Amino acid sequence: MEHLTLEMAAFLLGSGFIAAFIDSVVGGGGLISLPALLFTGLPPTFALGTNKLASTLCSVTSMTSFIRSGKVDLKLVKYLFPLSFVGAALGAYVVRLLPPDFLKPLVAILLVVVAVYTLFKKEWGHESTYQGMNKRVAVLSGISAFALGFYDGFFGPGTGSFLIFAFLFIGFDFVQSAGNAKVLNFASNIAALLMFGFMNSINYHYGLLMGAGMFAGALVGSRVAIKQGAAYVRPLFITVTGLLISKQVWDLFH
């Protein structure tokens, strides 16, 4: 705490707010929050763990807002929550044994597919066509929840975009997809946070400060998304996915 100046506190609060405003709707907040934590001088492992602490505060806030507004299908996500949790815990454990860098080219390709499909299917996600649980929904959502939970614990970039895409594919509109995605994102964040805590790789001072900024940003961002609807969420989703693609391509060549 002796190194925590007023300027540093303001930087963490501000970057947390901006990251959470975006992340609460379509994910991708790590594009802002993780570089911000690295900029403070934290080692990469501590930056990742600290980011998970702040992100968990963000996801629980936005998840609560979406649930209160009725934009989450609780009947579905209550079965998917434990799958995401277990998948993320397993992914966070495996990353200690296996470096995840080999995933970067595949993630960049998959994000391009997600962006292009969403861009050209203009009416997709404006209205919900979801008709309830059936065998197809159970299989697709279960596999997606576990696989993307594992991915979030193991690597992470683009998890929010992939989750929203999965729920759009099942038939939800953009706002419902974002709400459902936030519940599963909370599950994977909690699992990864516990693992980083076990490894003593969290700076709680920085994480809680950034988390306070994220709490406010998630509250504002989720309310704007719920109020504005698909007309707001869809272009933000495409924009953030495009930024994630750029980040992955940059990492590949640098």
Phi, psi and chi 1 to 4 in degrees:
 res  aa     phi    psi   chi1   chi2   chi3   chi4
   1 MET       -  -21.5  -72.3  -65.3  -75.7      -
   2 GLU   -65.8  -19.2   64.0  -88.8   19.0      -
   3 HIS   -97.0   -0.7  -59.3  -62.8      -      -
   4 LEU   -87.5   97.9 -174.1   58.1      -      -
   5 THR   -85.3  169.6   62.3      -      -      -
   6 LEU   -62.7  -38.6 -175.9   60.7      -      -
   7 GLU   -64.4  -41.4  -69.7   81.0    4.0      -
   8 MET   -65.4  -40.7 -180.0   65.2   75.7      -
   9 ALA   -62.3  -43.0      -      -      -      -
  10 ALA   -65.4  -38.3      -      -      -      -
  11 PHE   -63.5  -45.0  173.3   73.3      -      -
  12 LEU   -66.3  -41.7  -70.4  168.3      -      -
  13 LEU   -65.1  -44.9  -74.2  166.8      -      -
  14 GLY   -67.2  -46.4      -      -      -      -
  15 SER   -66.2  -35.2   55.3      -      -      -
  16 GLY   -64.5  -41.5      -      -      -      -
  17 PHE   -61.5  -49.3 -178.6   91.2      -      -
  18 ILE   -63.8  -44.6  -63.5  168.2      -      -
  19 ALA   -60.8  -43.3      -      -      -      -
  20 ALA   -72.6  -32.5      -      -      -      -
  21 PHE   -57.5  -42.7 -175.0   89.7      -      -
  22 ILE   -76.3  -47.4  -63.4  168.9      -      -
  23 ASP   -63.6  -33.4 -164.8   79.8      -      -
  24 SER   -64.2  -20.6   63.5      -      -      -
  25 VAL  -101.4  -55.8 -173.9      -      -      -
  26 VAL  -126.5    7.8  -65.0      -      -      -
  27 GLY    77.9 -176.9      -      -      -      -
  28 GLY    89.4    4.3      -      -      -      -
  29 GLY   -63.5  -23.4      -      -      -      -
  30 GLY   -62.8  -20.4      -      -      -      -
  31 LEU   -60.7  -25.9  -74.1  169.2      -      -
  32 ILE  -103.3  -48.2  -61.6  168.2      -      -
  33 SER   -69.7  -41.2   59.9      -      -      -
  34 LEU   -67.5  -48.0 -171.7   56.7      -      -
  35 PRO   -59.9  -34.1  -26.0   35.6      -      -
  36 ALA   -63.2  -42.2      -      -      -      -
  37 LEU   -69.1  -37.1  -72.5  166.9      -      -
  38 LEU   -65.6  -34.3  -71.1  168.3      -      -
  39 PHE   -64.3  -28.4 -179.4   76.7      -      -
  40 THR   -72.3  -12.6   67.0      -      -      -
  41 GLY   103.4    3.7      -      -      -      -
  42 LEU   -67.6  140.9  -72.1  178.3      -      -
  43 PRO   -61.2  152.0  -18.5   30.2      -      -
  44 PRO   -51.7  -44.1  -28.6   35.1      -      -
  45 THR   -63.3  -41.8  -56.1      -      -      -
  46 PHE   -69.5  -35.1  -90.3   82.7      -      -
  47 ALA   -63.3  -41.4      -      -      -      -
  48 LEU   -64.1  -46.7  -72.3  167.5      -      -
  49 GLY   -65.4  -42.6      -      -      -      -
  50 THR   -64.6  -38.5  -55.6      -      -      -
  51 ASN   -63.5  -36.6 -172.9   55.0      -      -
  52 LYS   -65.9  -37.0  -84.1  -59.2  174.4 -171.8
  53 LEU   -62.5  -49.8  172.6   58.0      -      -
  54 ALA   -64.5  -40.9      -      -      -      -
  55 SER   -65.0  -32.8  -63.0      -      -      -
  56 THR   -65.4  -40.4  -60.4      -      -      -
  57 LEU   -64.4  -36.0  -66.4  173.8      -      -
  58 CYS   -65.5  -48.6  168.4      -      -      -
  59 SER   -68.3  -36.2   59.3      -      -      -
  60 VAL   -68.7  -33.7   71.8      -      -      -
  61 THR   -68.5  -51.4  -53.9      -      -      -
  62 SER   -67.3  -37.2   52.7      -      -      -
  63 MET   -59.6  -45.1  176.1 -173.2   71.6      -
  64 THR   -62.2  -41.3  -57.7      -      -      -
  65 SER   -62.7  -44.3  -64.6      -      -      -
  66 PHE   -66.0  -40.1  -82.1  108.0      -      -
  67 ILE   -63.9  -45.3  -69.9  174.1      -      -
  68 ARG   -62.4  -30.8  -74.8  179.0  174.0  174.7
  69 SER   -83.1   -4.7   70.3      -      -      -
  70 GLY    79.7   18.6      -      -      -      -
  71 LYS   -98.0   19.1  -61.8  -61.2 -177.0 -179.3
  72 VAL  -125.3  133.4  173.3      -      -      -
  73 ASP   -86.2   91.4 -168.8  -51.4      -      -
  74 LEU   -65.0  -31.0  -66.2  173.4      -      -
  75 LYS   -62.3  -34.0  -69.0 -178.3  178.8  178.6
  76 LEU   -84.8  -50.5  175.3   60.8      -      -
  77 VAL   -70.3  -21.3  -62.9      -      -      -
  78 LYS   -65.8  -25.7   70.9  179.8 -178.9 -177.9
  79 TYR   -84.3  -27.3  -65.3  112.2      -      -
  80 LEU   -85.9  -25.6  -57.3 -179.8      -      -
  81 PHE   -53.4  -52.7 -170.5   95.6      -      -
  82 PRO   -64.3  -30.2   17.5  -28.6      -      -
  83 LEU   -65.5  -42.8  -68.3  172.9      -      -
  84 SER   -65.4  -40.3  -74.7      -      -      -
  85 PHE   -62.6  -49.9 -176.7   91.9      -      -
  86 VAL   -64.8  -42.2  172.0      -      -      -
  87 GLY   -60.3  -43.8      -      -      -      -
  88 ALA   -67.6  -40.5      -      -      -      -
  89 ALA   -61.7  -42.1      -      -      -      -
  90 LEU   -65.2  -42.2 -175.3   59.5      -      -
  91 GLY   -63.7  -41.7      -      -      -      -
  92 ALA   -66.2  -30.7      -      -      -      -
  93 TYR   -74.0  -43.2  175.8   76.3      -      -
  94 VAL   -65.8  -32.6  171.2      -      -      -
  95 VAL   -63.9  -20.6   78.2      -      -      -
  96 ARG   -72.4  -22.6  -60.1  173.8   64.2 -171.6
  97 LEU  -102.8  -23.9  -48.9  173.3      -      -
  98 LEU  -139.0  121.7 -176.1   67.9      -      -
  99 PRO   -66.3  136.5   21.2  -30.7      -      -
 100 PRO   -88.2    4.2   31.9  -33.1      -      -
 101 ASP   -60.7  -25.8  -72.6  -11.8      -      -
 102 PHE   -65.6  -16.2   70.7   91.6      -      -
 103 LEU   -78.7  -18.1  -79.5  178.7      -      -
 104 LYS   -55.1  -47.6  -72.5 -180.0  179.7  177.8
 105 PRO   -62.7  -40.5  -19.7   31.8      -      -
 106 LEU   -65.7  -42.0  177.4   60.5      -      -
 107 VAL   -63.3  -42.3  170.8      -      -      -
 108 ALA   -60.2  -42.9      -      -      -      -
 109 ILE   -64.4  -45.7  -67.2  168.9      -      -
 110 LEU   -64.5  -37.4  -69.9  175.0      -      -
 111 LEU   -66.3  -36.7  -76.0  168.8      -      -
 112 VAL   -62.5  -43.3  168.4      -      -      -
 113 VAL   -60.2  -46.2  171.7      -      -      -
 114 VAL   -59.8  -46.4  166.9      -      -      -
 115 ALA   -65.7  -46.6      -      -      -      -
 116 VAL   -64.7  -45.1  169.7      -      -      -
 117 TYR   -59.8  -45.0 -169.7   87.4      -      -
 118 THR   -69.2  -37.4  -52.4      -      -      -
 119 LEU   -65.2  -41.4 -170.0   61.9      -      -
 120 PHE   -89.0  -18.0  -75.8   95.3      -      -
 121 LYS   -96.2   78.8 -159.5  158.5 -175.9  177.0
 122 LYS   -63.9  -33.9  -62.7 -175.2 -176.9  -61.0
 123 GLU   -88.8   -3.0  -60.7  -57.0  -45.1      -
 124 TRP   -66.2  127.2 -159.4   40.6      -      -
 125 GLY    87.3    0.4      -      -      -      -
 126 HIS   -77.2  -33.9  -78.1  -83.2      -      -
 127 GLU  -133.4  144.8  -66.4 -176.6    7.4      -
 128 SER   -77.6  133.4  177.5      -      -      -
 129 THR  -115.6   10.5   59.1      -      -      -
 130 TYR   -68.1  128.8  177.6   69.5      -      -
 131 GLN  -116.8   18.7  -62.9  178.9  -14.4      -
 132 GLY   104.6  174.5      -      -      -      -
 133 MET   -71.1  132.7  178.8   69.1   77.1      -
 134 ASN  -144.9 -177.8   54.4   42.7      -      -
 135 LYS   -60.9  -42.2 -173.0  175.7  179.9  179.4
 136 ARG   -62.2  -47.3  172.3 -179.1  171.2  -86.4
 137 VAL   -63.4  -42.9  169.8      -      -      -
 138 ALA   -60.8  -45.3      -      -      -      -
 139 VAL   -68.4  -50.2  171.4      -      -      -
 140 LEU   -62.8  -46.6  -76.6  176.0      -      -
 141 SER   -69.6  -37.2   59.7      -      -      -
 142 GLY   -65.4  -46.0      -      -      -      -
 143 ILE   -63.4  -43.9  -68.2  172.9      -      -
 144 SER   -62.5  -43.7  -61.9      -      -      -
 145 ALA   -62.1  -47.1      -      -      -      -
 146 PHE   -69.5  -46.8 -179.1   81.1      -      -
 147 ALA   -64.9  -43.5      -      -      -      -
 148 LEU   -76.0  -27.1  -68.9  173.8      -      -
 149 GLY   -64.2  -46.5      -      -      -      -
 150 PHE   -59.0  -45.2  179.8   89.7      -      -
 151 TYR   -61.7  -41.5  169.9   74.5      -      -
 152 ASP   -65.2  -39.1 -165.6   27.8      -      -
 153 GLY   -72.2  -31.2      -      -      -      -
 154 PHE   -86.8  -40.3 -176.5   69.3      -      -
 155 PHE  -136.4  -67.2 -170.8   49.5      -      -
 156 GLY   110.9  -46.7      -      -      -      -
 157 PRO   -56.7  129.5  -25.6   34.3      -      -
 158 GLY    88.6    3.1      -      -      -      -
 159 THR   -56.4  -45.6  -58.0      -      -      -
 160 GLY   -59.4  -43.3      -      -      -      -
 161 SER   -64.0  -43.1  -63.2      -      -      -
 162 PHE   -65.3  -39.9  -69.8  136.5      -      -
 163 LEU   -65.0  -44.9  -78.6  169.8      -      -
 164 ILE   -61.7  -43.5  -70.4  174.5      -      -
 165 PHE   -59.3  -41.7 -173.5   81.0      -      -
 166 ALA   -62.4  -43.5      -      -      -      -
 167 PHE   -72.2  -32.4  -77.9  114.3      -      -
 168 LEU   -62.2  -41.5  -74.9  168.1      -      -
 169 PHE   -63.2  -34.0 -161.8   78.4      -      -
 170 ILE   -71.9  -27.2  -68.6  170.3      -      -
 171 GLY   130.4    0.9      -      -      -      -
 172 PHE   -76.6  157.5  -69.9   97.3      -      -
 173 ASP   -80.7  178.1   62.8   35.4      -      -
 174 PHE   -62.4  -43.3  -96.8  105.2      -      -
 175 VAL   -69.5  -42.7  177.8      -      -      -
 176 GLN   -64.1  -39.2  -69.4  172.0  -42.3      -
 177 SER   -62.3  -41.6  -65.2      -      -      -
 178 ALA   -64.6  -40.8      -      -      -      -
 179 GLY   -64.3  -47.3      -      -      -      -
 180 ASN   -62.4  -40.6  -67.9  -22.4      -      -
 181 ALA   -62.2  -36.8      -      -      -      -
 182 LYS   -65.2  -34.3  -85.1  -64.1  132.1 -169.1
 183 VAL   -65.2  -45.9  177.3      -      -      -
 184 LEU   -70.5  -34.0  -59.9 -166.7      -      -
 185 ASN   -65.0  -35.2 -144.8 -172.7      -      -
 186 PHE   -64.7  -41.8  174.5   64.2      -      -
 187 ALA   -60.5  -46.9      -      -      -      -
 188 SER   -70.6  -34.3   59.7      -      -      -
 189 ASN   -64.2  -44.2  -83.1  -22.0      -      -
 190 ILE   -61.0  -45.4  -76.8  -72.9      -      -
 191 ALA   -62.2  -47.1      -      -      -      -
 192 ALA   -66.3  -37.0      -      -      -      -
 193 LEU   -61.8  -43.7  176.5   62.5      -      -
 194 LEU   -60.7  -39.3  -69.6  172.8      -      -
 195 MET   -67.1  -44.7 -172.5   62.4   70.0      -
 196 PHE   -65.0  -36.0  -82.0  111.6      -      -
 197 GLY   -64.1  -40.9      -      -      -      -
 198 PHE   -61.5  -33.2  176.2   74.8      -      -
 199 MET   -89.0    5.0  -65.8 -173.3  -67.2      -
 200 ASN    54.3   45.2  -66.0  -43.6      -      -
 201 SER  -117.1   42.4  -61.5      -      -      -
 202 ILE  -132.8  131.4  -59.9  172.5      -      -
 203 ASN   -95.1  101.5 -176.4  -50.3      -      -
 204 TYR   -68.3  -31.2  -70.0   94.5      -      -
 205 HIS   -63.8  -51.2  -61.9  143.4      -      -
 206 TYR   -67.0  -41.4  -77.0   16.6      -      -
 207 GLY   -64.0  -42.2      -      -      -      -
 208 LEU   -71.2  -35.1  -69.5  173.3      -      -
 209 LEU   -65.7  -49.9 -103.5  177.6      -      -
 210 MET   -63.1  -36.3  177.8  172.5  -86.6      -
 211 GLY   -62.1  -34.7      -      -      -      -
 212 ALA   -64.3  -41.9      -      -      -      -
 213 GLY   -64.6  -38.7      -      -      -      -
 214 MET   -67.7  -35.7  -76.8 -166.8  164.0      -
 215 PHE   -56.8  -48.1  177.0   87.6      -      -
 216 ALA   -67.0  -43.5      -      -      -      -
 217 GLY   -63.9  -39.9      -      -      -      -
 218 ALA   -67.3  -37.6      -      -      -      -
 219 LEU   -63.4  -46.6 -159.5   60.1      -      -
 220 VAL   -69.6  -46.9  175.2      -      -      -
 221 GLY   -61.7  -44.8      -      -      -      -
 222 SER   -67.4  -36.9   55.0      -      -      -
 223 ARG   -67.4  -38.7  -73.0 -178.2  176.3  177.8
 224 VAL   -63.4  -43.8  169.9      -      -      -
 225 ALA   -61.7  -45.0      -      -      -      -
 226 ILE   -64.3  -39.5  -68.1  162.8      -      -
 227 LYS   -73.2  -42.1 -176.2  177.5 -179.7 -179.6
 228 GLN   -83.2  -27.4  -62.1  -63.0  -35.3      -
 229 GLY    77.7 -160.1      -      -      -      -
 230 ALA   -62.5  -30.2      -      -      -      -
 231 ALA   -61.4  -25.8      -      -      -      -
 232 TYR   -93.9  -42.7  166.3   75.8      -      -
 233 VAL   -69.8  -41.2  178.6      -      -      -
 234 ARG   -59.4  -53.3 -174.7  178.0 -173.3  -85.7
 235 PRO   -64.6  -33.6   16.5  -28.5      -      -
 236 LEU   -65.9  -39.7 -175.2   61.6      -      -
 237 PHE   -59.9  -46.7  174.3   78.4      -      -
 238 ILE   -66.4  -40.6  -66.8  170.1      -      -
 239 THR   -63.2  -48.9  -59.2      -      -      -
 240 VAL   -66.4  -38.5  170.7      -      -      -
 241 THR   -62.1  -39.3  -56.1      -      -      -
 242 GLY   -62.5  -41.0      -      -      -      -
 243 LEU   -65.3  -39.2  -70.0  171.7      -      -
 244 LEU   -64.0  -39.1  -77.0  164.0      -      -
 245 ILE   -61.6  -46.7  -67.1  167.2      -      -
 246 SER   -59.7  -42.1  -58.6      -      -      -
 247 LYS   -63.5  -43.8  175.1   66.4  166.2   59.0
 248 GLN   -66.1  -39.5  -66.0  -52.3  -57.6      -
 249 VAL   -66.2  -41.6  171.5      -      -      -
 250 TRP   -59.7  -45.4  173.0  -91.3      -      -
 251 ASP   -62.3  -34.5  -72.9  -12.3      -      -
 252 LEU   -63.0  -36.9  -79.3  173.0      -      -
 253 PHE  -100.8   -1.7  -67.0  100.5      -      -
 254 HIS  -131.3      -  -63.6   81.5      -      -
